[in-house]
Amino acid sequence: MFWRTSKRAIGDKAGSPVPTLNQLRTFLAVADRGSVRGAADQLVVTQAAVSAVLSSLQRSLSVQLVRPDGRGIELTAAGVTYASYVRRAIGLLDQAERAAASAADPERGELRVAAVTTAAEQLMPTLLGAFRRRHPQVGVLLEAGNREQVNSLLERRAVDLALGGRPEPGREVRIEAVRPHELLVVAAPEVVARAPEAGLASWLSGQTWLLREPGSGTRAATEELLAELDIAPLTLTVGSNVAIRESARVGLGITLISGEAVEPELTGGQLAVLPAPGTPLHRDWYLVSMPGNLAAPARWLVEEALDAGFRLPDS
């Protein structure tokens, strides 16, 4: 059986103009800022110009991408879907521009990397320090955030490499290098001294647990540990590793945290390890990229990682 599609069935859409980069970047600015005014401020253009570009884009697509939302605007379901593709497309174009510049003059290229907060604080300074000593002319941008933010930057190709926890199943990323680390339950020494040897899980349920913000991989690991211990303690959300360490140090609660993030405090006696059941949790750091060829600066950073205690992934 043969199927035939006529030009009439395809309709006018086949002859519609391809959206310009200006239209796509303007649409993303509106999506990110939630208003025409915010997008205009970001792009340094007039609100009328933003509105005109947005209207033109929607006409060319024959799809409503935004709708009024109070004093601002919000994306429609079609707009949310379109934005996810546009982010990846523009990210790929930006990455292509960086790759071309690096190919023309690798030592004057640019490296963009994202890392979850703990890795950005504990691992990246050493890696980037070694990288800069070997390649002083290469521009470097480091973005730090929680797991969701880092994943988003990588998937949009706003960065060349990302350093974080194990990639979620189904994510299309390429693992470049792996490094082991441990998650420990820690608290102020006087708090640990009060912990009983018997019935520790019950005692842990009566303590305040310090958590990272939603979207953090460490928070997800903590929630998994609490579920395994079958306890539902009081929790306090603290927005950074530094704040978590200080809060634990002064006795505000206990926390699950990377051992590398509290190594100085453990060595100096400001914090102590609680032998909670099921801990330490053995985890790995993963240095990952999107599928495709890495530009020279990104390849060089992978090499630095392999020289600094990372290993190649298992085949």
PyMOL commands that set and color helices and strands:
alter all, ss='L'
color gray80, all
select helices_A, chain A and resi 7-15+21-33+36-43+47-61+77-104+106-108+117-122+124-134+147-155+189-193+200-205+217-229+241-249+259-268+296-307
alter helices_A, ss='H'
color red, helices_A
select strands_A, chain A and resi 66-69+72-75+110-116+139-145+161-164+174-187+209-211+235-237+255-258+272-274+281-289
alter strands_A, ss='S'
color yellow, strands_A
deselect
rebuild
show_as cartoon
